[in-house]
Amino acid sequence: MKTLKFKTNINCNNCLTKVSPKLDGESKIESWDVDLNSEDRILTVNSESITHDEVFKTVLKAGFIAKPLDY
């Protein structure tokens, strides 16, 4: 399993409510978490096969930006 990390503009619990259905609905994502206490609001995604671009597009569908940190 690989872990991908992204800097996001997901700032609050309301934002999480908006993005959760998109991330939960992506079958390639095993698990994910957003650290709202981090200044960069780090999204961590665990997956066997998802790409950085696929995560970016999934988050974008919810109206947010996810910039890869480890690309």
CHARMM-style PDB file with segment names, atoms N, HN, CA, C and O in Angstrom:
ATOM      1  N   MET     1       0.847  -1.177   0.000  1.00  0.00      PROA
ATOM      2  CA  MET     1       0.000   0.000   0.000  1.00  0.00      PROA
ATOM      3  C   MET     1       0.893   1.241   0.000  1.00  0.00      PROA
ATOM      4  O   MET     1       1.909   1.293   0.693  1.00  0.00      PROA
ATOM      5  N   LYS     2       0.498   2.224  -0.781  1.00  0.00      PROA
ATOM      6  HN  LYS     2      -0.327   2.182  -1.345  1.00  0.00      PROA
ATOM      7  CA  LYS     2       1.257   3.470  -0.799  1.00  0.00      PROA
ATOM      8  C   LYS     2       0.447   4.569  -0.117  1.00  0.00      PROA
ATOM      9  O   LYS     2      -0.783   4.534  -0.089  1.00  0.00      PROA
ATOM     10  N   THR     3       1.163   5.535   0.425  1.00  0.00      PROA
ATOM     11  HN  THR     3       2.162   5.564   0.403  1.00  0.00      PROA
ATOM     12  CA  THR     3       0.554   6.680   1.093  1.00  0.00      PROA
ATOM     13  C   THR     3       0.900   7.934   0.301  1.00  0.00      PROA
ATOM     14  O   THR     3       2.069   8.221   0.046  1.00  0.00      PROA
ATOM     15  N   LEU     4      -0.138   8.678  -0.083  1.00  0.00      PROA
ATOM     16  HN  LEU     4      -1.088   8.445   0.124  1.00  0.00      PROA
ATOM     17  CA  LEU     4       0.048   9.935  -0.808  1.00  0.00      PROA
ATOM     18  C   LEU     4      -0.372  11.071   0.111  1.00  0.00      PROA
ATOM     19  O   LEU     4      -1.342  10.953   0.860  1.00  0.00      PROA
ATOM     20  N   LYS     5       0.373  12.178   0.046  1.00  0.00      PROA
ATOM     21  HN  LYS     5       1.161  12.273  -0.562  1.00  0.00      PROA
ATOM     22  CA  LYS     5       0.050  13.341   0.880  1.00  0.00      PROA
ATOM     23  C   LYS     5      -0.131  14.572   0.005  1.00  0.00      PROA
ATOM     24  O   LYS     5       0.583  14.773  -0.977  1.00  0.00      PROA
ATOM     25  N   PHE     6      -1.118  15.398   0.395  1.00  0.00      PROA
ATOM     26  HN  PHE     6      -1.698  15.235   1.193  1.00  0.00      PROA
ATOM     27  CA  PHE     6      -1.475  16.583  -0.384  1.00  0.00      PROA
ATOM     28  C   PHE     6      -1.708  17.770   0.545  1.00  0.00      PROA
ATOM     29  O   PHE     6      -2.276  17.623   1.627  1.00  0.00      PROA
ATOM     30  N   LYS     7      -1.265  18.937   0.114  1.00  0.00      PROA
ATOM     31  HN  LYS     7      -0.803  19.057  -0.765  1.00  0.00      PROA
ATOM     32  CA  LYS     7      -1.631  20.188   0.777  1.00  0.00      PROA
ATOM     33  C   LYS     7      -2.983  20.584   0.205  1.00  0.00      PROA
ATOM     34  O   LYS     7      -3.163  20.589  -1.013  1.00  0.00      PROA
ATOM     35  N   THR     8      -3.945  20.920   1.080  1.00  0.00      PROA
ATOM     36  HN  THR     8      -3.799  20.916   2.069  1.00  0.00      PROA
ATOM     37  CA  THR     8      -5.292  21.232   0.610  1.00  0.00      PROA
ATOM     38  C   THR     8      -5.796  22.566   1.151  1.00  0.00      PROA
ATOM     39  O   THR     8      -5.165  23.196   1.999  1.00  0.00      PROA
ATOM     40  N   ASN     9      -6.938  22.968   0.640  1.00  0.00      PROA
ATOM     41  HN  ASN     9      -7.451  22.456  -0.049  1.00  0.00      PROA
ATOM     42  CA  ASN     9      -7.655  24.131   1.182  1.00  0.00      PROA
ATOM     43  C   ASN     9      -8.936  23.671   1.890  1.00  0.00      PROA
ATOM     44  O   ASN     9      -9.915  24.414   1.962  1.00  0.00      PROA
ATOM     45  N   ILE    10      -8.918  22.448   2.404  1.00  0.00      PROA
ATOM     46  HN  ILE    10      -8.123  21.844   2.345  1.00  0.00      PROA
ATOM     47  CA  ILE    10     -10.019  21.911   3.208  1.00  0.00      PROA
ATOM     48  C   ILE    10      -9.800  22.429   4.628  1.00  0.00      PROA
ATOM     49  O   ILE    10      -8.951  21.913   5.354  1.00  0.00      PROA
ATOM     50  N   ASN    11     -10.568  23.454   5.024  1.00  0.00      PROA
ATOM     51  HN  ASN    11     -11.258  23.874   4.434  1.00  0.00      PROA
ATOM     52  CA  ASN    11     -10.245  24.195   6.235  1.00  0.00      PROA
ATOM     53  C   ASN    11     -11.038  23.847   7.486  1.00  0.00      PROA
ATOM     54  O   ASN    11     -10.610  24.179   8.591  1.00  0.00      PROA
ATOM     55  N   CYS    12     -12.182  23.186   7.340  1.00  0.00      PROA
ATOM     56  HN  CYS    12     -12.530  22.917   6.442  1.00  0.00      PROA
ATOM     57  CA  CYS    12     -13.044  23.018   8.508  1.00  0.00      PROA
ATOM     58  C   CYS    12     -13.889  21.752   8.378  1.00  0.00      PROA
ATOM     59  O   CYS    12     -13.837  21.056   7.364  1.00  0.00      PROA
ATOM     60  N   ASN    13     -14.656  21.474   9.405  1.00  0.00      PROA
ATOM     61  HN  ASN    13     -14.699  22.040  10.228  1.00  0.00      PROA
ATOM     62  CA  ASN    13     -15.518  20.295   9.378  1.00  0.00      PROA
ATOM     63  C   ASN    13     -16.584  20.385   8.288  1.00  0.00      PROA
ATOM     64  O   ASN    13     -16.962  19.366   7.712  1.00  0.00      PROA
ATOM     65  N   ASN    14     -17.070  21.587   8.000  1.00  0.00      PROA
ATOM     66  HN  ASN    14     -16.763  22.415   8.469  1.00  0.00      PROA
ATOM     67  CA  ASN    14     -18.039  21.766   6.922  1.00  0.00      PROA
ATOM     68  C   ASN    14     -17.411  21.390   5.572  1.00  0.00      PROA
ATOM     69  O   ASN    14     -18.057  20.769   4.728  1.00  0.00      PROA
ATOM     70  N   CYS    15     -16.158  21.771   5.387  1.00  0.00      PROA
ATOM     71  HN  CYS    15     -15.633  22.276   6.073  1.00  0.00      PROA
ATOM     72  CA  CYS    15     -15.433  21.393   4.166  1.00  0.00      PROA
ATOM     73  C   CYS    15     -15.300  19.870   4.089  1.00  0.00      PROA
ATOM     74  O   CYS    15     -15.470  19.280   3.022  1.00  0.00      PROA
ATOM     75  N   LEU    16     -14.997  19.242   5.220  1.00  0.00      PROA
ATOM     76  HN  LEU    16     -14.859  19.721   6.087  1.00  0.00      PROA
ATOM     77  CA  LEU    16     -14.881  17.786   5.252  1.00  0.00      PROA
ATOM     78  C   LEU    16     -16.194  17.122   4.854  1.00  0.00      PROA
ATOM     79  O   LEU    16     -16.200  16.099   4.169  1.00  0.00      PROA
ATOM     80  N   THR    17     -17.299  17.710   5.285  1.00  0.00      PROA
ATOM     81  HN  THR    17     -17.294  18.541   5.841  1.00  0.00      PROA
ATOM     82  CA  THR    17     -18.612  17.179   4.947  1.00  0.00      PROA
ATOM     83  C   THR    17     -18.829  17.196   3.433  1.00  0.00      PROA
ATOM     84  O   THR    17     -19.458  16.293   2.882  1.00  0.00      PROA
ATOM     85  N   LYS    18     -18.310  18.214   2.771  1.00  0.00      PROA
ATOM     86  HN  LYS    18     -17.798  18.948   3.218  1.00  0.00      PROA
ATOM     87  CA  LYS    18     -18.467  18.333   1.322  1.00  0.00      PROA
ATOM     88  C   LYS    18     -17.571  17.363   0.546  1.00  0.00      PROA
ATOM     89  O   LYS    18     -17.981  16.810  -0.474  1.00  0.00      PROA
ATOM     90  N   VAL    19     -16.358  17.164   1.033  1.00  0.00      PROA
ATOM     91  HN  VAL    19     -16.024  17.613   1.862  1.00  0.00      PROA
ATOM     92  CA  VAL    19     -15.393  16.339   0.303  1.00  0.00      PROA
ATOM     93  C   VAL    19     -15.515  14.849   0.647  1.00  0.00      PROA
ATOM     94  O   VAL    19     -15.122  13.997  -0.150  1.00  0.00      PROA
ATOM     95  N   SER    20     -16.047  14.537   1.806  1.00  0.00      PROA
ATOM     96  HN  SER    20     -16.367  15.228   2.453  1.00  0.00      PROA
ATOM     97  CA  SER    20     -16.129  13.136   2.249  1.00  0.00      PROA
ATOM     98  C   SER    20     -16.833  12.212   1.259  1.00  0.00      PROA
ATOM     99  O   SER    20     -16.303  11.139   0.969  1.00  0.00      PROA
ATOM    100  N   PRO    21     -18.008  12.574   0.724  1.00  0.00      PROA
ATOM    101  CA  PRO    21     -18.672  11.658  -0.220  1.00  0.00      PROA
ATOM    102  C   PRO    21     -17.831  11.363  -1.463  1.00  0.00      PROA
ATOM    103  O   PRO    21     -17.889  10.259  -2.005  1.00  0.00      PROA
ATOM    104  N   LYS    22     -17.062  12.334  -1.909  1.00  0.00      PROA
ATOM    105  HN  LYS    22     -17.015  13.231  -1.469  1.00  0.00      PROA
ATOM    106  CA  LYS    22     -16.224  12.134  -3.099  1.00  0.00      PROA
ATOM    107  C   LYS    22     -15.080  11.173  -2.793  1.00  0.00      PROA
ATOM    108  O   LYS    22     -14.820  10.247  -3.562  1.00  0.00      PROA
ATOM    109  N   LEU    23     -14.390  11.395  -1.658  1.00  0.00      PROA
ATOM    110  HN  LEU    23     -14.601  12.147  -1.033  1.00  0.00      PROA
ATOM    111  CA  LEU    23     -13.272  10.527  -1.303  1.00  0.00      PROA
ATOM    112  C   LEU    23     -13.760   9.136  -0.907  1.00  0.00      PROA
ATOM    113  O   LEU    23     -13.146   8.131  -1.269  1.00  0.00      PROA
ATOM    114  N   ASP    24     -14.856   9.081  -0.170  1.00  0.00      PROA
ATOM    115  HN  ASP    24     -15.355   9.897   0.124  1.00  0.00      PROA
ATOM    116  CA  ASP    24     -15.412   7.781   0.222  1.00  0.00      PROA
ATOM    117  C   ASP    24     -15.914   6.998  -0.986  1.00  0.00      PROA
ATOM    118  O   ASP    24     -15.901   5.767  -0.983  1.00  0.00      PROA
ATOM    119  N   GLY    25     -16.351   7.708  -2.009  1.00  0.00      PROA
ATOM    120  HN  GLY    25     -16.360   8.708  -2.012  1.00  0.00      PROA
ATOM    121  CA  GLY    25     -16.893   7.069  -3.202  1.00  0.00      PROA
ATOM    122  C   GLY    25     -15.846   6.594  -4.189  1.00  0.00      PROA
ATOM    123  O   GLY    25     -16.166   5.878  -5.139  1.00  0.00      PROA
ATOM    124  N   GLU    26     -14.607   6.981  -3.977  1.00  0.00      PROA
ATOM    125  HN  GLU    26     -14.347   7.562  -3.205  1.00  0.00      PROA
ATOM    126  CA  GLU    26     -13.527   6.556  -4.878  1.00  0.00      PROA
ATOM    127  C   GLU    26     -13.054   5.163  -4.459  1.00  0.00      PROA
ATOM    128  O   GLU    26     -12.435   4.999  -3.407  1.00  0.00      PROA
ATOM    129  N   SER    27     -13.349   4.172  -5.285  1.00  0.00      PROA
ATOM    130  HN  SER    27     -13.852   4.306  -6.139  1.00  0.00      PROA
ATOM    131  CA  SER    27     -13.089   2.777  -4.925  1.00  0.00      PROA
ATOM    132  C   SER    27     -11.607   2.453  -4.739  1.00  0.00      PROA
ATOM    133  O   SER    27     -11.270   1.495  -4.043  1.00  0.00      PROA
ATOM    134  N   LYS    28     -10.730   3.228  -5.345  1.00  0.00      PROA
ATOM    135  HN  LYS    28     -11.004   4.006  -5.910  1.00  0.00      PROA
ATOM    136  CA  LYS    28      -9.295   2.955  -5.216  1.00  0.00      PROA
ATOM    137  C   LYS    28      -8.718   3.424  -3.883  1.00  0.00      PROA
ATOM    138  O   LYS    28      -7.613   3.021  -3.519  1.00  0.00      PROA
ATOM    139  N   ILE    29      -9.440   4.262  -3.153  1.00  0.00      PROA
ATOM    140  HN  ILE    29     -10.337   4.590  -3.448  1.00  0.00      PROA
ATOM    141  CA  ILE    29      -8.950   4.778  -1.879  1.00  0.00      PROA
ATOM    142  C   ILE    29      -9.319   3.798  -0.761  1.00  0.00      PROA
ATOM    143  O   ILE    29     -10.493   3.516  -0.521  1.00  0.00      PROA
ATOM    144  N   GLU    30      -8.282   3.286  -0.083  1.00  0.00      PROA
ATOM    145  HN  GLU    30      -7.329   3.515  -0.277  1.00  0.00      PROA
ATOM    146  CA  GLU    30      -8.504   2.380   1.047  1.00  0.00      PROA
ATOM    147  C   GLU    30      -8.914   3.180   2.289  1.00  0.00      PROA
ATOM    148  O   GLU    30      -9.853   2.811   2.995  1.00  0.00      PROA
ATOM    149  N   SER    31      -8.195   4.280   2.543  1.00  0.00      PROA
ATOM    150  HN  SER    31      -7.433   4.579   1.970  1.00  0.00      PROA
ATOM    151  CA  SER    31      -8.506   5.152   3.675  1.00  0.00      PROA
ATOM    152  C   SER    31      -7.931   6.537   3.396  1.00  0.00      PROA
ATOM    153  O   SER    31      -7.038   6.704   2.566  1.00  0.00      PROA
ATOM    154  N   TRP    32      -8.464   7.519   4.108  1.00  0.00      PROA
ATOM    155  HN  TRP    32      -9.189   7.383   4.783  1.00  0.00      PROA
ATOM    156  CA  TRP    32      -7.989   8.888   3.930  1.00  0.00      PROA
ATOM    157  C   TRP    32      -8.247   9.674   5.209  1.00  0.00      PROA
ATOM    158  O   TRP    32      -9.074   9.283   6.034  1.00  0.00      PROA
ATOM    159  N   ASP    33      -7.531  10.789   5.367  1.00  0.00      PROA
ATOM    160  HN  ASP    33      -6.860  11.107   4.697  1.00  0.00      PROA
ATOM    161  CA  ASP    33      -7.693  11.640   6.536  1.00  0.00      PROA
ATOM    162  C   ASP    33      -7.180  13.032   6.191  1.00  0.00      PROA
ATOM    163  O   ASP    33      -6.230  13.180   5.423  1.00  0.00      PROA
ATOM    164  N   VAL    34      -7.814  14.047   6.761  1.00  0.00      PROA
ATOM    165  HN  VAL    34      -8.587  13.927   7.385  1.00  0.00      PROA
ATOM    166  CA  VAL    34      -7.339  15.423   6.612  1.00  0.00      PROA
ATOM    167  C   VAL    34      -6.975  15.937   8.003  1.00  0.00      PROA
ATOM    168  O   VAL    34      -7.787  15.878   8.926  1.00  0.00      PROA
ATOM    169  N   ASP    35      -5.755  16.439   8.145  1.00  0.00      PROA
ATOM    170  HN  ASP    35      -5.095  16.486   7.396  1.00  0.00      PROA
ATOM    171  CA  ASP    35      -5.296  17.000   9.410  1.00  0.00      PROA
ATOM    172  C   ASP    35      -5.675  18.478   9.452  1.00  0.00      PROA
ATOM    173  O   ASP    35      -4.950  19.323   8.928  1.00  0.00      PROA
ATOM    174  N   LEU    36      -6.809  18.787  10.073  1.00  0.00      PROA
ATOM    175  HN  LEU    36      -7.398  18.100  10.499  1.00  0.00      PROA
ATOM    176  CA  LEU    36      -7.273  20.172  10.156  1.00  0.00      PROA
ATOM    177  C   LEU    36      -6.429  21.002  11.116  1.00  0.00      PROA
ATOM    178  O   LEU    36      -6.529  22.229  11.115  1.00  0.00      PROA
ATOM    179  N   ASN    37      -5.603  20.362  11.928  1.00  0.00      PROA
ATOM    180  HN  ASN    37      -5.521  19.365  11.929  1.00  0.00      PROA
ATOM    181  CA  ASN    37      -4.732  21.090  12.857  1.00  0.00      PROA
ATOM    182  C   ASN    37      -3.442  21.542  12.186  1.00  0.00      PROA
ATOM    183  O   ASN    37      -2.738  22.410  12.702  1.00  0.00      PROA
ATOM    184  N   SER    38      -3.135  20.957  11.042  1.00  0.00      PROA
ATOM    185  HN  SER    38      -3.706  20.252  10.622  1.00  0.00      PROA
ATOM    186  CA  SER    38      -1.943  21.333  10.288  1.00  0.00      PROA
ATOM    187  C   SER    38      -2.210  22.629   9.528  1.00  0.00      PROA
ATOM    188  O   SER    38      -3.304  22.836   9.002  1.00  0.00      PROA
ATOM    189  N   GLU    39      -1.218  23.485   9.476  1.00  0.00      PROA
ATOM    190  HN  GLU    39      -0.330  23.318   9.904  1.00  0.00      PROA
ATOM    191  CA  GLU    39      -1.354  24.739   8.728  1.00  0.00      PROA
ATOM    192  C   GLU    39      -1.634  24.484   7.252  1.00  0.00      PROA
ATOM    193  O   GLU    39      -2.326  25.268   6.603  1.00  0.00      PROA
ATOM    194  N   ASP    40      -1.092  23.377   6.719  1.00  0.00      PROA
ATOM    195  HN  ASP    40      -0.530  22.740   7.246  1.00  0.00      PROA
ATOM    196  CA  ASP    40      -1.258  23.036   5.305  1.00  0.00      PROA
ATOM    197  C   ASP    40      -2.457  22.131   5.040  1.00  0.00      PROA
ATOM    198  O   ASP    40      -2.698  21.742   3.898  1.00  0.00      PROA
ATOM    199  N   ARG    41      -3.222  21.789   6.103  1.00  0.00      PROA
ATOM    200  HN  ARG    41      -3.027  22.105   7.031  1.00  0.00      PROA
ATOM    201  CA  ARG    41      -4.424  20.948   5.960  1.00  0.00      PROA
ATOM    202  C   ARG    41      -4.109  19.700   5.133  1.00  0.00      PROA
ATOM    203  O   ARG    41      -4.697  19.479   4.074  1.00  0.00      PROA
ATOM    204  N   ILE    42      -3.184  18.901   5.627  1.00  0.00      PROA
ATOM    205  HN  ILE    42      -2.707  19.081   6.487  1.00  0.00      PROA
ATOM    206  CA  ILE    42      -2.655  17.762   4.884  1.00  0.00      PROA
ATOM    207  C   ILE    42      -3.692  16.648   4.738  1.00  0.00      PROA
ATOM    208  O   ILE    42      -4.242  16.153   5.722  1.00  0.00      PROA
ATOM    209  N   LEU    43      -3.943  16.269   3.481  1.00  0.00      PROA
ATOM    210  HN  LEU    43      -3.496  16.671   2.682  1.00  0.00      PROA
ATOM    211  CA  LEU    43      -4.774  15.119   3.145  1.00  0.00      PROA
ATOM    212  C   LEU    43      -3.838  13.935   2.944  1.00  0.00      PROA
ATOM    213  O   LEU    43      -2.913  13.997   2.134  1.00  0.00      PROA
ATOM    214  N   THR    44      -4.081  12.854   3.686  1.00  0.00      PROA
ATOM    215  HN  THR    44      -4.832  12.804   4.344  1.00  0.00      PROA
ATOM    216  CA  THR    44      -3.314  11.626   3.536  1.00  0.00      PROA
ATOM    217  C   THR    44      -4.243  10.564   2.950  1.00  0.00      PROA
ATOM    218  O   THR    44      -5.323  10.303   3.481  1.00  0.00      PROA
ATOM    219  N   VAL    45      -3.807   9.960   1.852  1.00  0.00      PROA
ATOM    220  HN  VAL    45      -2.930  10.173   1.420  1.00  0.00      PROA
ATOM    221  CA  VAL    45      -4.593   8.940   1.162  1.00  0.00      PROA
ATOM    222  C   VAL    45      -3.788   7.650   1.110  1.00  0.00      PROA
ATOM    223  O   VAL    45      -2.626   7.653   0.702  1.00  0.00      PROA
ATOM    224  N   ASN    46      -4.404   6.552   1.523  1.00  0.00      PROA
ATOM    225  HN  ASN    46      -5.348   6.550   1.854  1.00  0.00      PROA
ATOM    226  CA  ASN    46      -3.790   5.230   1.436  1.00  0.00      PROA
ATOM    227  C   ASN    46      -4.493   4.441   0.344  1.00  0.00      PROA
ATOM    228  O   ASN    46      -5.719   4.329   0.325  1.00  0.00      PROA
ATOM    229  N   SER    47      -3.686   3.894  -0.568  1.00  0.00      PROA
ATOM    230  HN  SER    47      -2.691   3.985  -0.552  1.00  0.00      PROA
ATOM    231  CA  SER    47      -4.241   3.181  -1.717  1.00  0.00      PROA
ATOM    232  C   SER    47      -3.193   2.260  -2.324  1.00  0.00      PROA
ATOM    233  O   SER    47      -1.990   2.487  -2.195  1.00  0.00      PROA
ATOM    234  N   GLU    48      -3.672   1.227  -2.983  1.00  0.00      PROA
ATOM    235  HN  GLU    48      -4.649   1.043  -3.088  1.00  0.00      PROA
ATOM    236  CA  GLU    48      -2.773   0.340  -3.728  1.00  0.00      PROA
ATOM    237  C   GLU    48      -2.473   0.902  -5.111  1.00  0.00      PROA
ATOM    238  O   GLU    48      -1.388   0.684  -5.651  1.00  0.00      PROA
ATOM    239  N   SER    49      -3.448   1.638  -5.696  1.00  0.00      PROA
ATOM    240  HN  SER    49      -4.329   1.815  -5.257  1.00  0.00      PROA
ATOM    241  CA  SER    49      -3.288   1.946  -7.120  1.00  0.00      PROA
ATOM    242  C   SER    49      -3.681   3.357  -7.560  1.00  0.00      PROA
ATOM    243  O   SER    49      -3.520   3.678  -8.738  1.00  0.00      PROA
ATOM    244  N   ILE    50      -4.181   4.201  -6.686  1.00  0.00      PROA
ATOM    245  HN  ILE    50      -4.312   3.941  -5.729  1.00  0.00      PROA
ATOM    246  CA  ILE    50      -4.630   5.523  -7.136  1.00  0.00      PROA
ATOM    247  C   ILE    50      -3.429   6.414  -7.460  1.00  0.00      PROA
ATOM    248  O   ILE    50      -2.366   6.287  -6.852  1.00  0.00      PROA
ATOM    249  N   THR    51      -3.613   7.308  -8.417  1.00  0.00      PROA
ATOM    250  HN  THR    51      -4.477   7.411  -8.910  1.00  0.00      PROA
ATOM    251  CA  THR    51      -2.551   8.238  -8.789  1.00  0.00      PROA
ATOM    252  C   THR    51      -2.784   9.599  -8.147  1.00  0.00      PROA
ATOM    253  O   THR    51      -3.883   9.898  -7.679  1.00  0.00      PROA
ATOM    254  N   HSD    52      -1.743  10.414  -8.132  1.00  0.00      PROA
ATOM    255  HN  HSD    52      -0.850  10.170  -8.512  1.00  0.00      PROA
ATOM    256  CA  HSD    52      -1.872  11.774  -7.625  1.00  0.00      PROA
ATOM    257  C   HSD    52      -2.948  12.531  -8.392  1.00  0.00      PROA
ATOM    258  O   HSD    52      -3.752  13.256  -7.805  1.00  0.00      PROA
ATOM    259  N   ASP    53      -2.953  12.355  -9.706  1.00  0.00      PROA
ATOM    260  HN  ASP    53      -2.299  11.766 -10.183  1.00  0.00      PROA
ATOM    261  CA  ASP    53      -3.912  13.055 -10.549  1.00  0.00      PROA
ATOM    262  C   ASP    53      -5.347  12.635 -10.241  1.00  0.00      PROA
ATOM    263  O   ASP    53      -6.253  13.468 -10.250  1.00  0.00      PROA
ATOM    264  N   GLU    54      -5.556  11.361  -9.970  1.00  0.00      PROA
ATOM    265  HN  GLU    54      -4.820  10.684  -9.962  1.00  0.00      PROA
ATOM    266  CA  GLU    54      -6.897  10.882  -9.642  1.00  0.00      PROA
ATOM    267  C   GLU    54      -7.391  11.484  -8.321  1.00  0.00      PROA
ATOM    268  O   GLU    54      -8.561  11.845  -8.200  1.00  0.00      PROA
ATOM    269  N   VAL    55      -6.500  11.589  -7.336  1.00  0.00      PROA
ATOM    270  HN  VAL    55      -5.549  11.295  -7.434  1.00  0.00      PROA
ATOM    271  CA  VAL    55      -6.886  12.214  -6.062  1.00  0.00      PROA
ATOM    272  C   VAL    55      -7.190  13.685  -6.296  1.00  0.00      PROA
ATOM    273  O   VAL    55      -8.191  14.196  -5.794  1.00  0.00      PROA
ATOM    274  N   PHE    56      -6.337  14.376  -7.055  1.00  0.00      PROA
ATOM    275  HN  PHE    56      -5.524  13.960  -7.463  1.00  0.00      PROA
ATOM    276  CA  PHE    56      -6.563  15.786  -7.363  1.00  0.00      PROA
ATOM    277  C   PHE    56      -7.944  15.995  -7.973  1.00  0.00      PROA
ATOM    278  O   PHE    56      -8.688  16.882  -7.554  1.00  0.00      PROA
ATOM    279  N   LYS    57      -8.283  15.170  -8.970  1.00  0.00      PROA
ATOM    280  HN  LYS    57      -7.679  14.450  -9.310  1.00  0.00      PROA
ATOM    281  CA  LYS    57      -9.576  15.307  -9.657  1.00  0.00      PROA
ATOM    282  C   LYS    57     -10.750  14.974  -8.735  1.00  0.00      PROA
ATOM    283  O   LYS    57     -11.802  15.606  -8.821  1.00  0.00      PROA
ATOM    284  N   THR    58     -10.577  13.992  -7.862  1.00  0.00      PROA
ATOM    285  HN  THR    58      -9.722  13.478  -7.793  1.00  0.00      PROA
ATOM    286  CA  THR    58     -11.634  13.621  -6.924  1.00  0.00      PROA
ATOM    287  C   THR    58     -11.913  14.762  -5.949  1.00  0.00      PROA
ATOM    288  O   THR    58     -13.070  15.090  -5.688  1.00  0.00      PROA
ATOM    289  N   VAL    59     -10.865  15.359  -5.418  1.00  0.00      PROA
ATOM    290  HN  VAL    59      -9.925  15.092  -5.630  1.00  0.00      PROA
ATOM    291  CA  VAL    59     -11.021  16.486  -4.480  1.00  0.00      PROA
ATOM    292  C   VAL    59     -11.579  17.698  -5.211  1.00  0.00      PROA
ATOM    293  O   VAL    59     -12.399  18.430  -4.657  1.00  0.00      PROA
ATOM    294  N   LEU    60     -11.148  17.917  -6.438  1.00  0.00      PROA
ATOM    295  HN  LEU    60     -10.482  17.322  -6.888  1.00  0.00      PROA
ATOM    296  CA  LEU    60     -11.622  19.048  -7.226  1.00  0.00      PROA
ATOM    297  C   LEU    60     -13.127  18.965  -7.480  1.00  0.00      PROA
ATOM    298  O   LEU    60     -13.800  19.994  -7.526  1.00  0.00      PROA
ATOM    299  N   LYS    61     -13.657  17.762  -7.643  1.00  0.00      PROA
ATOM    300  HN  LYS    61     -13.110  16.926  -7.605  1.00  0.00      PROA
ATOM    301  CA  LYS    61     -15.100  17.578  -7.843  1.00  0.00      PROA
ATOM    302  C   LYS    61     -15.908  18.119  -6.669  1.00  0.00      PROA
ATOM    303  O   LYS    61     -17.069  18.493  -6.831  1.00  0.00      PROA
ATOM    304  N   ALA    62     -15.296  18.159  -5.491  1.00  0.00      PROA
ATOM    305  HN  ALA    62     -14.353  17.854  -5.359  1.00  0.00      PROA
ATOM    306  CA  ALA    62     -15.965  18.687  -4.303  1.00  0.00      PROA
ATOM    307  C   ALA    62     -15.698  20.179  -4.129  1.00  0.00      PROA
ATOM    308  O   ALA    62     -16.199  20.798  -3.191  1.00  0.00      PROA
ATOM    309  N   GLY    63     -14.901  20.760  -5.040  1.00  0.00      PROA
ATOM    310  HN  GLY    63     -14.494  20.257  -5.803  1.00  0.00      PROA
ATOM    311  CA  GLY    63     -14.637  22.194  -4.998  1.00  0.00      PROA
ATOM    312  C   GLY    63     -13.394  22.588  -4.227  1.00  0.00      PROA
ATOM    313  O   GLY    63     -13.259  23.743  -3.823  1.00  0.00      PROA
ATOM    314  N   PHE    64     -12.481  21.649  -4.015  1.00  0.00      PROA
ATOM    315  HN  PHE    64     -12.591  20.711  -4.343  1.00  0.00      PROA
ATOM    316  CA  PHE    64     -11.265  21.931  -3.257  1.00  0.00      PROA
ATOM    317  C   PHE    64     -10.032  21.582  -4.076  1.00  0.00      PROA
ATOM    318  O   PHE    64     -10.113  20.903  -5.100  1.00  0.00      PROA
ATOM    319  N   ILE    65      -8.888  22.061  -3.601  1.00  0.00      PROA
ATOM    320  HN  ILE    65      -8.821  22.612  -2.769  1.00  0.00      PROA
ATOM    321  CA  ILE    65      -7.611  21.832  -4.267  1.00  0.00      PROA
ATOM    322  C   ILE    65      -6.765  20.910  -3.400  1.00  0.00      PROA
ATOM    323  O   ILE    65      -6.731  21.056  -2.178  1.00  0.00      PROA
ATOM    324  N   ALA    66      -6.085  19.965  -4.030  1.00  0.00      PROA
ATOM    325  HN  ALA    66      -6.112  19.846  -5.023  1.00  0.00      PROA
ATOM    326  CA  ALA    66      -5.159  19.067  -3.354  1.00  0.00      PROA
ATOM    327  C   ALA    66      -3.854  19.058  -4.135  1.00  0.00      PROA
ATOM    328  O   ALA    66      -3.775  18.466  -5.211  1.00  0.00      PROA
ATOM    329  N   LYS    67      -2.823  19.717  -3.593  1.00  0.00      PROA
ATOM    330  HN  LYS    67      -2.887  20.198  -2.719  1.00  0.00      PROA
ATOM    331  CA  LYS    67      -1.532  19.809  -4.247  1.00  0.00      PROA
ATOM    332  C   LYS    67      -0.605  18.729  -3.680  1.00  0.00      PROA
ATOM    333  O   LYS    67      -0.334  18.723  -2.479  1.00  0.00      PROA
ATOM    334  N   PRO    68      -0.116  17.821  -4.524  1.00  0.00      PROA
ATOM    335  CA  PRO    68       0.738  16.733  -4.035  1.00  0.00      PROA
ATOM    336  C   PRO    68       1.984  17.258  -3.319  1.00  0.00      PROA
ATOM    337  O   PRO    68       2.627  18.202  -3.779  1.00  0.00      PROA
ATOM    338  N   LEU    69       2.313  16.635  -2.191  1.00  0.00      PROA
ATOM    339  HN  LEU    69       1.792  15.868  -1.817  1.00  0.00      PROA
ATOM    340  CA  LEU    69       3.525  16.984  -1.453  1.00  0.00      PROA
ATOM    341  C   LEU    69       4.683  16.054  -1.783  1.00  0.00      PROA
ATOM    342  O   LEU    69       5.845  16.418  -1.605  1.00  0.00      PROA
ATOM    343  N   ASP    70       4.369  14.858  -2.262  1.00  0.00      PROA
ATOM    344  HN  ASP    70       3.425  14.563  -2.407  1.00  0.00      PROA
ATOM    345  CA  ASP    70       5.393  13.841  -2.462  1.00  0.00      PROA
ATOM    346  C   ASP    70       5.449  13.337  -3.897  1.00  0.00      PROA
ATOM    347  O   ASP    70       5.758  12.173  -4.149  1.00  0.00      PROA
ATOM    348  N   TYR    71       5.151  14.219  -4.818  1.00  0.00      PROA
ATOM    349  HN  TYR    71       4.901  15.165  -4.613  1.00  0.00      PROA
ATOM    350  CA  TYR    71       5.060  13.836  -6.218  1.00  0.00      PROA
ATOM    351  C   TYR    71       6.400  13.920  -6.881  1.00  0.00      PROA
ATOM    352  OT1 TYR    71       6.519  13.631  -8.072  1.00  0.00      PROA
TER     353      TYR     71
END
